Amino acid sequence: MSNKGHGSLNVQYSCVVVADDLGLLDSRKNCGLEASGSSEKKVEQIVTMGEVEGTTGKEHVPYSILSGNLNTDAAWAYHNATKHSYAGIRANPHFLDWANQPLPFKIYPSLEPLNLTNEIRQTGVAAFSAIAESIPPETEAQPDLKTLAQLFYLSAGITRRRQYPGGEIYFRAAACTGALYEVELYLVCGDLNGLEAGVYHFSPGDFSLRKLRSGDYRGALVQATASEPAIAHAPLIIVSTCTYWRNAWKYQARTYRHFGWDNGTMLANLLAVATSFGLPERVVTGFVDADVNRLVDVDPKHEVAFSLAALGHFSALPPQPPEVLPLGLETVPLSRKEVDYPLMREMHAASSLESSAEVGTWRGRTPLSNLPLPAGATIPLQPLADAEMPRESIEEVILRRGSSRKFSRSPISLTHLSAILDRVTRGVPADFVDPFGTQLNDLYLIVHAVEGLDPGAYVLQRDRGVLECLKKGEFRTQAGYLGLEQQLPADAAVDLFFLADLRPILERFGNRGYRAVQLEAGIVGGKIYLAAYAQGLGATGLTFYDDDVIRFFSPHAQGKSAIFLVAVGKSAMRIP
Ligand SMILES: Cc1cc2nc3c(=O)[nH]c(=O)nc-3n(C[C@H](O)[C@H](O)[C@H](O)COP(=O)(O)O)c2cc1C
């Protein structure tokens, strides 16, 4: 199979944005700058001793050397200020300035493209295995250039195009809020079969790489991550950055949450494709921000590094990196003018890590999510055995994926739902997940039409493999309201809400924990998309009225925060 026509840079200027998630509200959607009446408490700043992985083992360092990351007032302030509410939406309508719409691509006019091959290799690995499993960390594996091209294509490549009167939309392999595609990918690698060591920018528009630096700079990332072992042994690292304006044009200050969601759906694909190629993978979110930004030469006022993905394993460590000098490369402005939302930059600065000592202290030891023992009726999940799972390959499922635009209201089976819940929650290989299998987010469900389950509200008791019923009832109208008055969550078979208790997460990880919790939700949400499509179902990410979601699931969810929402069901438009 091959993917046809990746397009070229000269057509990129005519793109329009898909008019999605407007629902009943059309373009009046805003960032909900309501005053916080939240019951969420601020956590006290931790003033204690931390541990740093040093060359001589664990060393104690006073937290006084740590940056403002531990003053978690910043994360609470950002979170509360960017909640959606019924009143906030109506009080602060936001209209899109179509004449000032940002370009969906980053363009370096002075750099020559290195075109990637557009052949899709069939790995034959079933999507469900690729989603659920990861390759043991020390499995020796080095991707070649063709594998690399497939990794880029199936996580961030253009997989579909649609003509509109104003231009053409280029839909990509992973879902993204508003199809605005604010996440850019960069490659930092040693010599690979078919590609010289360097730092490259990936351009989905013409499916190519552009070389920003020659030489092996992986050592710079080893330093920036305080010698994170997966980074230190990775033949290549993919750096994801997020561009404020490209998404804030529509979503204003709430965009910083979208960074985690949209980077997460992309990483869900990347991790699954890496597994299908037998590559160990690890998502690393603890790094010295300024050092990574400097390496990929981005201006942090506009674009910031958000995550690293270490792919493959090679026993030898990279050499000492060359000096990282500024490049000052020209890029095409995204639009005529940019509107600044300082709240996001403040959130980013407050969650930045400033030294490798701080990074070493930061990672690991996830606070355990302690759901209370089930008090209501429990229904065991009924996942199929591996041999009974659908066999469609990961690459076929990714190429078929798209967000459902209308659900049919017809039921799915408990087996369908169980397969999703069981396979997507088996663990994300990430530095904020320790031990492996821990999760920052809990899954709460509104079930409308699942054969074998009464309609109602449920919470997933992951450790027990059961759904606990919180209340029975037909909640389609409420679900539509909670999903920002859109029809999709009302018509779905089931709505899966990600809720997290931010208090222990921020206490443990500081403001950076806010990035982690959003990213984890995006990754698991991206896996839900794939697990749904692998079974012939449809899915879509959705936004929501924050505090109303918590109220709906309370008292069980009291004190938690709404992080993300995915709806799953049968598509009314076509077989997905
Ligand atoms: C985090 C997230 C939130 C989303 N929220 C909404 C939403 O509120 N309403 C909606 O109609 N679509 C929503 N979408 C779907 C996007 O509009 C869709 O992913 C985008 O248009 C790209 O299309 P595709 O997923 O079909 O490739 C969301 C997607 C993501 C990843």
The ligand as an SDF file (V2000), in Angstrom:
LIG
                    3D

 31 33  0  0  0  0  0  0  0  0999 V2000
   -8.4150   16.6410   22.1810 C   0  0  0  0  0  0  0  0  0  0  0  0
   -9.4600   16.7220   21.1280 C   0  0  0  0  0  0  0  0  0  0  0  0
  -10.6230   17.4310   21.3480 C   0  0  0  0  0  0  0  0  0  0  0  0
  -11.5750   17.5110   20.3620 C   0  0  0  0  0  0  0  0  0  0  0  0
  -12.7270   18.1830   20.6230 N   0  0  0  0  0  0  0  0  0  0  0  0
  -13.7140   18.1770   19.6950 C   0  0  0  0  0  0  0  0  0  0  0  0
  -14.9690   18.7780   19.9810 C   0  0  0  0  0  0  0  0  0  0  0  0
  -15.1750   19.3260   21.0610 O   0  0  0  0  0  0  0  0  0  0  0  0
  -15.9210   18.7110   19.0170 N   0  0  0  0  0  0  0  0  0  0  0  0
  -15.7130   18.1140   17.8090 C   0  0  0  0  0  0  0  0  0  0  0  0
  -16.6180   18.0920   16.9860 O   0  0  0  0  0  0  0  0  0  0  0  0
  -14.5170   17.5350   17.5110 N   0  0  0  0  0  0  0  0  0  0  0  0
  -13.5310   17.5540   18.4270 C   0  0  0  0  0  0  0  0  0  0  0  0
  -12.3320   16.9460   18.1430 N   0  0  0  0  0  0  0  0  0  0  0  0
  -12.0990   16.3120   16.8330 C   0  0  0  0  0  0  0  0  0  0  0  0
  -11.2290   17.2010   15.9450 C   0  0  0  0  0  0  0  0  0  0  0  0
  -12.0030   18.2340   15.4200 O   0  0  0  0  0  0  0  0  0  0  0  0
  -10.6090   16.3680   14.8400 C   0  0  0  0  0  0  0  0  0  0  0  0
   -9.6580   15.5270   15.4240 O   0  0  0  0  0  0  0  0  0  0  0  0
   -9.9420   17.2240   13.7900 C   0  0  0  0  0  0  0  0  0  0  0  0
  -10.8780   17.9430   13.0490 O   0  0  0  0  0  0  0  0  0  0  0  0
   -9.1200   16.3740   12.8620 C   0  0  0  0  0  0  0  0  0  0  0  0
   -9.9370   15.4630   12.1930 O   0  0  0  0  0  0  0  0  0  0  0  0
   -9.7370   13.8970   12.2820 P   0  0  0  0  0  0  0  0  0  0  0  0
   -9.6770   13.5050   13.7150 O   0  0  0  0  0  0  0  0  0  0  0  0
  -10.9200   13.3160   11.5800 O   0  0  0  0  0  0  0  0  0  0  0  0
   -8.4610   13.5620   11.5880 O   0  0  0  0  0  0  0  0  0  0  0  0
  -11.3630   16.8700   19.1160 C   0  0  0  0  0  0  0  0  0  0  0  0
  -10.1760   16.1730   18.8940 C   0  0  0  0  0  0  0  0  0  0  0  0
   -9.2360   16.0970   19.8800 C   0  0  0  0  0  0  0  0  0  0  0  0
   -7.9690   15.3390   19.6350 C   0  0  0  0  0  0  0  0  0  0  0  0
  1  2  1  0
  2  3  1  0
  2 30  2  0
  3  4  2  0
  4  5  1  0
  4 28  1  0
  5  6  2  0
  6  7  1  0
  6 13  1  0
  7  8  2  0
  7  9  1  0
  9 10  1  0
 10 11  2  0
 10 12  1  0
 12 13  2  0
 13 14  1  0
 14 15  1  0
 14 28  1  0
 15 16  1  0
 16 17  1  0
 16 18  1  0
 18 19  1  0
 18 20  1  0
 20 21  1  0
 20 22  1  0
 22 23  1  0
 23 24  1  0
 24 25  2  0
 24 26  1  0
 24 27  1  0
 28 29  2  0
 29 30  1  0
 30 31  1  0
M  END
$$$$
